[in-house]
Amino acid sequence: MESYQEELAQIKTILKNNPKGMTVSDIAHEIHINRNSVAKYLDILLISGHVEMVTFGPAKVFFPSSRIPLTALLNSTHDFIVLLNRELKFFQVSENLLKFIEIQRSEIIGRPIQTFAVSFFEIPELAQNAKKALEGAEQSIEKQYIKNKQLFYLWIKHIPTTFDDGEPGVTLVIEDITDRKQNEEKMKRSIHEWETTFNSISDMIFIQDNDFFILRANRSFAEFLHRTPEECVGKKCHQLLHNLNNSHSSCPCQQVQKTKKTATVEIYEPHLGRYLEITASPIFTDSGEITGSVHIMKDITERKRKEV
């Protein structure tokens, strides 16, 4: 494999001395090499990140790249970073990963990913996906890892990489997503607990927006209408309760939107043949705007008949 290291170093030096930028012709004239060869060398430097290019009309102008030292870059992120060479051996590792797995740099540099995957993370996919990434296929996986009896969730990316010398390799970016996963689990549990409570209440409850569309309905409300909660969502309350295309004349929701206070009404619904007591309470945003209302509905038919 041709390296062109001398020519590449010469071009980088020239660009460093001309920070305002140079064209291919400028560089070719400066180092006495034909334009086609210079263009090839610049492509190599562009790919490896050593130069940057800006187009001005028909001209391409090249500048020295502002490069961050690799060690500083690796240690500036909270993610765990690993660089593997074409033999899938470690040649650079971020400090935070060394601390996480509690080993010295000398214990890992030069070792193949296969031994690391087995002895430290016990994740065989690390080595399998590294091999695929070396062949050009980016891979991402989510895995669990237990350290000192503590469960960690890791999101692992295997990124195909070309290094400065043109050699292929792989970059592993290992993100600790434990906090995010735990928050997701807490949220799922909270939602489940809320839904369990919501559906265990004997009163009929539904939540609707300002346009009378039902957003949530508990099981009691749905069963009263011989439906499932899912079948109620997206319907307008006056369609389900009153079989009307427009809001009921005694609709408590309209009162709530006008007064921003809780309203209770008693109505006889011939569509259902039942007396209903409906209490609507407003739902406010942080700025005090009403976004909808919570309705608690009771079947008071028996009570009304006794009163008669």
C-alpha positions as a Markdown table, in Angstrom:
| # | Residue | x | y | z |
|---|---|---|---|---|
| 1 | Met | 0.0 | 0.0 | 0.0 |
| 2 | Glu | 1.4 | 3.4 | -1.0 |
| 3 | Ser | 1.8 | 5.8 | 1.9 |
| 4 | Tyr | 2.9 | 9.2 | 0.4 |
| 5 | Gln | 3.8 | 10.2 | 3.9 |
| 6 | Glu | 6.5 | 12.7 | 2.7 |
| 7 | Glu | 4.2 | 14.4 | 0.3 |
| 8 | Leu | 1.3 | 14.6 | 2.8 |
| 9 | Ala | 3.6 | 16.1 | 5.4 |
| 10 | Gln | 4.9 | 18.6 | 2.9 |
| 11 | Ile | 1.4 | 19.7 | 2.0 |
| 12 | Lys | 0.4 | 20.0 | 5.7 |
| 13 | Thr | 3.4 | 22.2 | 6.3 |
| 14 | Ile | 2.6 | 24.5 | 3.4 |
| 15 | Leu | -1.0 | 24.9 | 4.4 |
| 16 | Lys | 0.1 | 25.6 | 8.0 |
| 17 | Asn | 2.2 | 28.4 | 6.7 |
| 18 | Asn | -0.7 | 29.8 | 4.6 |
| 19 | Pro | -3.7 | 29.8 | 7.0 |
| 20 | Lys | -5.7 | 31.9 | 4.5 |
| 21 | Gly | -6.0 | 28.9 | 2.3 |
| 22 | Met | -4.5 | 27.6 | -1.0 |
| 23 | Thr | -5.9 | 26.1 | -4.2 |
| 24 | Val | -4.7 | 22.9 | -5.8 |
| 25 | Ser | -2.8 | 25.0 | -8.3 |
| 26 | Asp | -1.2 | 27.1 | -5.6 |
| 27 | Ile | 0.0 | 24.0 | -3.8 |
| 28 | Ala | 1.2 | 22.3 | -7.0 |
| 29 | His | 3.2 | 25.3 | -7.9 |
| 30 | Glu | 4.7 | 25.6 | -4.4 |
| 31 | Ile | 5.9 | 22.0 | -4.2 |
| 32 | His | 6.6 | 21.4 | -7.9 |
| 33 | Ile | 4.2 | 18.4 | -8.2 |
| 34 | Asn | 1.5 | 18.0 | -10.9 |
| 35 | Arg | -2.1 | 19.1 | -10.0 |
| 36 | Asn | -3.5 | 15.5 | -10.3 |
| 37 | Ser | -1.1 | 14.2 | -7.7 |
| 38 | Val | -1.7 | 17.1 | -5.4 |
| 39 | Ala | -5.5 | 16.6 | -5.7 |
| 40 | Lys | -5.0 | 12.9 | -4.8 |
| 41 | Tyr | -3.0 | 13.9 | -1.7 |
| 42 | Leu | -5.6 | 16.4 | -0.6 |
| 43 | Asp | -8.3 | 13.8 | -0.9 |
| 44 | Ile | -6.3 | 11.7 | 1.5 |
| 45 | Leu | -5.9 | 14.6 | 3.9 |
| 46 | Leu | -9.6 | 15.5 | 3.7 |
| 47 | Ile | -10.7 | 12.0 | 4.5 |
| 48 | Ser | -8.3 | 11.8 | 7.5 |
| 49 | Gly | -9.4 | 15.2 | 8.8 |
| 50 | His | -6.1 | 16.9 | 8.4 |
| 51 | Val | -7.4 | 19.6 | 6.0 |
| 52 | Glu | -10.6 | 21.4 | 5.4 |
| 53 | Met | -12.0 | 22.7 | 2.1 |
| 54 | Val | -14.2 | 25.7 | 1.1 |
| 55 | Thr | -15.5 | 26.3 | -2.4 |
| 56 | Phe | -15.3 | 29.9 | -3.8 |
| 57 | Gly | -17.0 | 29.9 | -7.2 |
| 58 | Pro | -15.2 | 27.4 | -9.3 |
| 59 | Ala | -12.1 | 27.3 | -7.0 |
| 60 | Lys | -11.6 | 24.9 | -4.1 |
| 61 | Val | -9.6 | 26.4 | -1.3 |
| 62 | Phe | -7.9 | 24.2 | 1.3 |
| 63 | Phe | -7.0 | 25.1 | 4.9 |
| 64 | Pro | -5.2 | 23.4 | 7.7 |
| 65 | Ser | -7.7 | 21.6 | 9.9 |
| 66 | Ser | -8.1 | 22.7 | 13.5 |
| 67 | Arg | -7.6 | 19.3 | 15.2 |
| 68 | Ile | -8.2 | 18.5 | 18.8 |
| 69 | Pro | -5.6 | 16.1 | 20.3 |
| 70 | Leu | -7.1 | 12.6 | 20.3 |
| 71 | Thr | -6.5 | 12.0 | 24.0 |
| 72 | Ala | -8.2 | 15.3 | 24.9 |
| 73 | Leu | -11.1 | 14.4 | 22.7 |
| 74 | Leu | -11.5 | 10.9 | 24.2 |
| 75 | Asn | -11.5 | 12.3 | 27.7 |
| 76 | Ser | -13.8 | 15.2 | 27.1 |
| 77 | Thr | -16.9 | 13.1 | 26.8 |
| 78 | His | -18.8 | 11.1 | 29.4 |
| 79 | Asp | -19.2 | 8.2 | 26.9 |
| 80 | Phe | -16.7 | 5.4 | 27.0 |
| 81 | Ile | -14.6 | 5.5 | 23.8 |
| 82 | Val | -12.4 | 2.6 | 22.4 |
| 83 | Leu | -10.3 | 2.7 | 19.2 |
| 84 | Leu | -9.5 | -0.6 | 17.6 |
| 85 | Asn | -7.0 | -1.2 | 14.8 |
| 86 | Arg | -7.5 | -3.4 | 11.7 |
| 87 | Glu | -6.6 | -6.5 | 13.8 |
| 88 | Leu | -9.3 | -5.4 | 16.3 |
| 89 | Lys | -6.7 | -4.8 | 19.0 |
| 90 | Phe | -7.0 | -1.8 | 21.4 |
| 91 | Phe | -4.7 | 1.1 | 20.7 |
| 92 | Gln | -6.6 | 3.9 | 22.5 |
| 93 | Val | -9.1 | 3.9 | 25.4 |
| 94 | Ser | -10.7 | 6.8 | 27.3 |
| 95 | Glu | -9.8 | 7.3 | 30.9 |
| 96 | Asn | -13.4 | 7.0 | 32.1 |
| 97 | Leu | -13.7 | 3.5 | 30.6 |
| 98 | Leu | -10.6 | 2.4 | 32.4 |
| 99 | Lys | -12.0 | 3.7 | 35.7 |
| 100 | Phe | -15.4 | 2.0 | 35.0 |
| 101 | Ile | -13.9 | -1.4 | 34.4 |
| 102 | Glu | -11.2 | -0.8 | 37.0 |
| 103 | Ile | -8.1 | -1.8 | 35.0 |
| 104 | Gln | -4.8 | -0.1 | 34.0 |
| 105 | Arg | -4.2 | 1.1 | 30.4 |
| 106 | Ser | -1.3 | -1.3 | 30.1 |
| 107 | Glu | -3.7 | -4.2 | 30.8 |
| 108 | Ile | -5.8 | -3.5 | 27.7 |
| 109 | Ile | -3.7 | -1.7 | 25.0 |
| 110 | Gly | -2.7 | -4.2 | 22.4 |
| 111 | Arg | -5.2 | -6.9 | 23.5 |
| 112 | Pro | -7.8 | -8.1 | 21.0 |
| 113 | Ile | -11.4 | -7.2 | 21.5 |
| 114 | Gln | -12.3 | -10.9 | 21.8 |
| 115 | Thr | -10.6 | -11.2 | 25.2 |
| 116 | Phe | -12.0 | -7.9 | 26.4 |
| 117 | Ala | -15.6 | -8.9 | 25.5 |
| 118 | Val | -15.4 | -12.1 | 27.4 |
| 119 | Ser | -13.4 | -11.2 | 30.5 |
| 120 | Phe | -14.7 | -7.7 | 31.3 |
| 121 | Phe | -18.2 | -7.0 | 29.8 |
| 122 | Glu | -19.1 | -10.6 | 29.0 |
| 123 | Ile | -20.8 | -9.3 | 25.9 |
| 124 | Pro | -19.8 | -11.5 | 22.9 |
| 125 | Glu | -21.6 | -9.1 | 20.5 |
| 126 | Leu | -18.8 | -6.6 | 21.2 |
| 127 | Ala | -16.3 | -8.7 | 19.2 |
| 128 | Gln | -18.9 | -9.9 | 16.6 |
| 129 | Asn | -20.1 | -6.3 | 15.8 |
| 130 | Ala | -16.5 | -5.0 | 15.7 |
| 131 | Lys | -15.7 | -7.5 | 13.0 |
| 132 | Lys | -18.8 | -6.3 | 11.0 |
| 133 | Ala | -17.8 | -2.7 | 11.5 |
| 134 | Leu | -14.3 | -3.4 | 10.2 |
| 135 | Glu | -16.1 | -4.6 | 7.0 |
| 136 | Gly | -18.0 | -1.3 | 6.8 |
| 137 | Ala | -21.3 | -2.0 | 8.6 |
| 138 | Glu | -22.1 | 0.3 | 11.5 |
| 139 | Gln | -23.7 | -1.6 | 14.4 |
| 140 | Ser | -25.6 | -0.5 | 17.5 |
| 141 | Ile | -26.9 | -2.6 | 20.4 |
| 142 | Glu | -28.3 | -2.2 | 23.9 |
| 143 | Lys | -27.0 | -4.5 | 26.6 |
| 144 | Gln | -27.2 | -5.0 | 30.3 |
| 145 | Tyr | -24.0 | -5.2 | 32.4 |
| 146 | Ile | -23.7 | -6.1 | 36.1 |
| 147 | Lys | -20.8 | -4.6 | 38.0 |
| 148 | Asn | -20.5 | -5.1 | 41.8 |
| 149 | Lys | -24.1 | -6.4 | 41.9 |
| 150 | Gln | -25.3 | -3.1 | 40.2 |
| 151 | Leu | -27.2 | -3.3 | 36.9 |
| 152 | Phe | -26.0 | -0.9 | 34.1 |
| 153 | Tyr | -27.7 | -0.4 | 30.8 |
| 154 | Leu | -25.2 | 0.3 | 27.9 |
| 155 | Trp | -25.9 | 1.6 | 24.4 |
| 156 | Ile | -23.0 | 0.5 | 22.3 |
| 157 | Lys | -22.1 | 1.8 | 18.8 |
| 158 | His | -19.5 | 0.2 | 16.5 |
| 159 | Ile | -18.4 | 2.7 | 13.9 |
| 160 | Pro | -16.3 | 1.9 | 10.9 |
| 161 | Thr | -13.2 | 4.2 | 11.0 |
| 162 | Thr | -10.4 | 5.2 | 8.7 |
| 163 | Phe | -7.3 | 6.5 | 10.6 |
| 164 | Asp | -4.6 | 9.0 | 9.6 |
| 165 | Asp | -2.5 | 6.4 | 7.9 |
| 166 | Gly | -5.4 | 5.2 | 5.8 |
| 167 | Glu | -5.7 | 2.0 | 7.7 |
| 168 | Pro | -9.2 | 0.8 | 8.6 |
| 169 | Gly | -10.3 | 0.4 | 12.2 |
| 170 | Val | -13.3 | 0.6 | 14.5 |
| 171 | Thr | -14.5 | 3.1 | 17.1 |
| 172 | Leu | -16.6 | 1.9 | 19.9 |
| 173 | Val | -18.8 | 4.5 | 21.6 |
| 174 | Ile | -20.3 | 3.0 | 24.8 |
| 175 | Glu | -23.0 | 5.2 | 26.4 |
| 176 | Asp | -24.2 | 4.6 | 30.0 |
| 177 | Ile | -28.0 | 4.9 | 29.6 |
| 178 | Thr | -28.8 | 3.5 | 33.1 |
| 179 | Asp | -30.4 | 6.7 | 34.4 |
| 180 | Arg | -32.5 | 7.1 | 31.3 |
| 181 | Lys | -33.7 | 3.5 | 31.5 |
| 182 | Gln | -34.5 | 3.7 | 35.2 |
| 183 | Asn | -36.5 | 6.9 | 34.6 |
| 184 | Glu | -38.3 | 5.1 | 31.7 |
| 185 | Glu | -39.1 | 2.2 | 34.1 |
| 186 | Lys | -40.3 | 4.6 | 36.8 |
| 187 | Met | -42.5 | 6.4 | 34.3 |
| 188 | Lys | -44.0 | 3.1 | 33.1 |
| 189 | Arg | -44.7 | 2.0 | 36.6 |
| 190 | Ser | -46.3 | 5.4 | 37.4 |
| 191 | Ile | -48.5 | 5.1 | 34.3 |
| 192 | His | -49.4 | 1.6 | 35.2 |
| 193 | Glu | -50.3 | 2.5 | 38.8 |
| 194 | Trp | -52.3 | 5.5 | 37.6 |
| 195 | Glu | -54.2 | 3.5 | 35.0 |
| 196 | Thr | -54.8 | 0.8 | 37.6 |
| 197 | Thr | -56.2 | 3.4 | 40.0 |
| 198 | Phe | -58.1 | 5.1 | 37.3 |
| 199 | Asn | -59.8 | 1.9 | 36.2 |
| 200 | Ser | -60.5 | 0.7 | 39.7 |
| 201 | Ile | -62.7 | 3.7 | 40.6 |
| 202 | Ser | -66.4 | 2.8 | 40.5 |
| 203 | Asp | -67.4 | 6.3 | 39.4 |
| 204 | Met | -67.4 | 6.8 | 35.7 |
| 205 | Ile | -64.6 | 9.1 | 34.7 |
| 206 | Phe | -63.5 | 10.6 | 31.4 |
| 207 | Ile | -61.1 | 13.3 | 30.4 |
| 208 | Gln | -61.7 | 15.5 | 27.3 |
| 209 | Asp | -60.1 | 18.4 | 25.6 |
| 210 | Asn | -61.7 | 21.8 | 24.8 |
| 211 | Asp | -63.3 | 20.5 | 21.6 |
| 212 | Phe | -65.2 | 17.8 | 23.5 |
| 213 | Phe | -62.9 | 14.9 | 22.3 |
| 214 | Ile | -62.4 | 12.2 | 24.9 |
| 215 | Leu | -58.7 | 11.7 | 25.7 |
| 216 | Arg | -59.0 | 9.0 | 28.4 |
| 217 | Ala | -61.9 | 7.0 | 29.8 |
| 218 | Asn | -61.9 | 4.6 | 32.7 |
| 219 | Arg | -63.4 | 1.1 | 32.6 |
| 220 | Ser | -66.6 | 2.0 | 34.5 |
| 221 | Phe | -67.5 | 4.7 | 32.0 |
| 222 | Ala | -66.8 | 2.5 | 29.0 |
| 223 | Glu | -68.7 | -0.5 | 30.4 |
| 224 | Phe | -71.7 | 1.8 | 31.1 |
| 225 | Leu | -71.7 | 2.6 | 27.4 |
| 226 | His | -71.1 | -1.1 | 26.5 |
| 227 | Arg | -67.7 | -0.2 | 25.0 |
| 228 | Thr | -64.0 | -0.5 | 25.8 |
| 229 | Pro | -62.0 | 2.5 | 27.0 |
| 230 | Glu | -60.1 | 2.4 | 23.7 |
| 231 | Glu | -63.4 | 2.7 | 21.8 |
| 232 | Cys | -64.3 | 5.8 | 23.7 |
| 233 | Val | -61.1 | 7.7 | 23.0 |
| 234 | Gly | -61.4 | 10.1 | 20.1 |
| 235 | Lys | -65.1 | 10.3 | 20.3 |
| 236 | Lys | -67.0 | 13.4 | 21.4 |
| 237 | Cys | -68.8 | 13.1 | 24.7 |
| 238 | His | -72.1 | 14.3 | 23.3 |
| 239 | Gln | -71.9 | 11.6 | 20.6 |
| 240 | Leu | -71.5 | 8.9 | 23.2 |
| 241 | Leu | -73.8 | 10.1 | 26.0 |
| 242 | His | -76.5 | 12.0 | 24.1 |
| 243 | Asn | -76.3 | 10.7 | 20.5 |
| 244 | Leu | -76.0 | 14.3 | 19.4 |
| 245 | Asn | -73.8 | 16.0 | 16.8 |
| 246 | Asn | -73.5 | 19.1 | 18.9 |
| 247 | Ser | -73.0 | 19.9 | 22.6 |
| 248 | His | -75.8 | 19.2 | 25.0 |
| 249 | Ser | -77.7 | 22.3 | 26.2 |
| 250 | Ser | -76.8 | 21.4 | 29.8 |
| 251 | Cys | -73.2 | 20.5 | 29.1 |
| 252 | Pro | -71.1 | 21.2 | 32.2 |
| 253 | Cys | -68.0 | 21.5 | 30.0 |
| 254 | Gln | -69.3 | 24.7 | 28.5 |
| 255 | Gln | -69.8 | 26.2 | 31.9 |
| 256 | Val | -66.3 | 25.2 | 33.0 |
| 257 | Gln | -64.7 | 26.9 | 29.9 |
| 258 | Lys | -66.7 | 30.1 | 30.7 |
| 259 | Thr | -66.2 | 30.3 | 34.5 |
| 260 | Lys | -63.0 | 28.2 | 34.9 |
| 261 | Lys | -64.7 | 26.6 | 37.9 |
| 262 | Thr | -66.1 | 23.1 | 38.6 |
| 263 | Ala | -69.7 | 22.6 | 37.5 |
| 264 | Thr | -72.2 | 19.9 | 38.3 |
| 265 | Val | -75.4 | 19.1 | 36.4 |
| 266 | Glu | -78.2 | 16.5 | 36.7 |
| 267 | Ile | -79.8 | 15.4 | 33.5 |
| 268 | Tyr | -82.1 | 12.7 | 32.2 |
| 269 | Glu | -80.7 | 11.1 | 29.1 |
| 270 | Pro | -83.5 | 9.5 | 27.0 |
| 271 | His | -80.8 | 8.0 | 24.7 |
| 272 | Leu | -79.7 | 5.9 | 27.6 |
| 273 | Gly | -82.8 | 5.9 | 29.7 |
| 274 | Arg | -80.8 | 7.0 | 32.8 |
| 275 | Tyr | -80.5 | 9.9 | 35.1 |
| 276 | Leu | -77.0 | 11.2 | 35.3 |
| 277 | Glu | -75.0 | 13.5 | 37.6 |
| 278 | Ile | -72.0 | 14.9 | 35.8 |
| 279 | Thr | -69.3 | 17.0 | 37.5 |
| 280 | Ala | -66.7 | 18.7 | 35.3 |
| 281 | Ser | -63.5 | 20.2 | 36.6 |
| 282 | Pro | -61.1 | 22.3 | 34.6 |
| 283 | Ile | -57.5 | 21.2 | 33.7 |
| 284 | Phe | -55.1 | 24.1 | 33.7 |
| 285 | Thr | -51.7 | 24.8 | 32.1 |
| 286 | Asp | -48.9 | 26.4 | 34.2 |
| 287 | Ser | -50.0 | 29.7 | 32.6 |
| 288 | Gly | -53.6 | 29.3 | 33.8 |
| 289 | Glu | -55.1 | 28.4 | 30.4 |
| 290 | Ile | -57.7 | 25.6 | 30.3 |
| 291 | Thr | -56.7 | 22.6 | 28.1 |
| 292 | Gly | -59.6 | 20.4 | 28.9 |
| 293 | Ser | -61.7 | 19.0 | 31.8 |
| 294 | Val | -62.1 | 15.9 | 34.0 |
| 295 | His | -65.6 | 14.5 | 34.2 |
| 296 | Ile | -67.0 | 12.4 | 37.0 |
| 297 | Met | -70.3 | 10.8 | 36.2 |
| 298 | Lys | -72.7 | 8.9 | 38.4 |
| 299 | Asp | -75.8 | 7.0 | 37.5 |
| 300 | Ile | -78.5 | 8.4 | 39.9 |
| 301 | Thr | -81.5 | 6.7 | 38.3 |
| 302 | Glu | -82.5 | 4.7 | 41.4 |
| 303 | Arg | -82.2 | 7.7 | 43.6 |
| 304 | Lys | -84.4 | 9.9 | 41.3 |
| 305 | Arg | -87.0 | 7.2 | 41.0 |
| 306 | Lys | -87.2 | 6.9 | 44.8 |
| 307 | Glu | -87.7 | 10.7 | 45.0 |
| 308 | Val | -90.6 | 10.4 | 42.7 |
